């Protein structure tokens, strides 16, 4: 399956499409998604934990409830290991932009 289909299915499974679009809009139109990843990766371990994702989404002013942010995190964490790596982050945001979500 295409990455776009996988992302769509995961977002729908977690009822997180609208929340993901909100997070995406706060990240903005940056062309440097690796730098955006670093903004989420507060401890510089090259992984984004749930706590880092929650903190950064709140700091960006998404206005989303904790459960909505957690749903977005789970959808992006495609391997289900409890963290978002650079590949998962880039795939999610690049696919979303390709399909003009947000």
N, C-alpha and C positions, 0 to 999 in steps of 0.2 A: 504494500500500500504506500501511497505517496505520503510524505511527511505532513503535508497540509491536511490530508484526511485523518491521519493519526492525531494531530493536534486538535482538529475539530471534534473528533470523537471523544478525546480526553476532556476537553472543555465542556462538551455537552454532558458527559458522564458525571462530571463534578458540578454541573449547572453553573459554570463559571465564564461563559462567553462574555457577558456584559462586564464582569469584573476584570477580565483580561484586557478588554478594550480600554477600560479606565486606567489600568496600570500602564498599558502601552502609551496612552495619551500623555501620561506624566513623564515617561521616559523621553518622549518628544521625538523630534525628527533628526536626532544625531546620526551621523554617518559612522561614528566610532562606537559600535556596540561592545567591543572589547573593553573600552573605557567604562561604559555603563556597567558591564559585568563587574569590573573592579570597584565601582561605587557600591554595589550590593555586597561584594565579598569583603566584609569589614575586617576579618582577621587574616586576609591575604593567603588563605590556604588553597586557593583555586577552586573552591567549592562554596556554594551559597547554601547556608543552613536555613531551616525554617525561621529561626529567630532573626537571622540577618535579613531575610526577605520581608518578614513582618515589620522590622524596625525601619528598613529603607522605604518600604511602601508608605508607612506612616509619615516618615520624614519628607517624602516627596509630595505629601498632601493628597493622596488618592481619595481619602474620605471613606474608604471601604471598611466594613466591619471585619474583625479578626477572622471569622469563619469564611468570609468571601476571599480574603487574601490567602488563607490556607488552601482553599479549593483551587485557586490559580496556581499556587506552588505545586500541588499534587499533580495537576494537569501537565505542567512543564517538566516535572521530574518523571520523565518517561520510563526510566528503568526502575523506578520505585524504591531507590536506595535511601531516600530521606534527604538528599541534597541535589542541588542543581549544578551540574558541571558546565564548563564553557560551551561545550557542544550542544547541550540541551538548551541553554540560554540563547545562543545564536540561532539555532534552528527555530525555536519558537518565535522569536522576534522577526527573523528574516522571512519566515513563512507568512506571518501575520501581515507584514508590510507588503509582501508580494501580492497578497489578496486584498490589500487596502482595508484591513480591519483597523479601526481606530482613527 
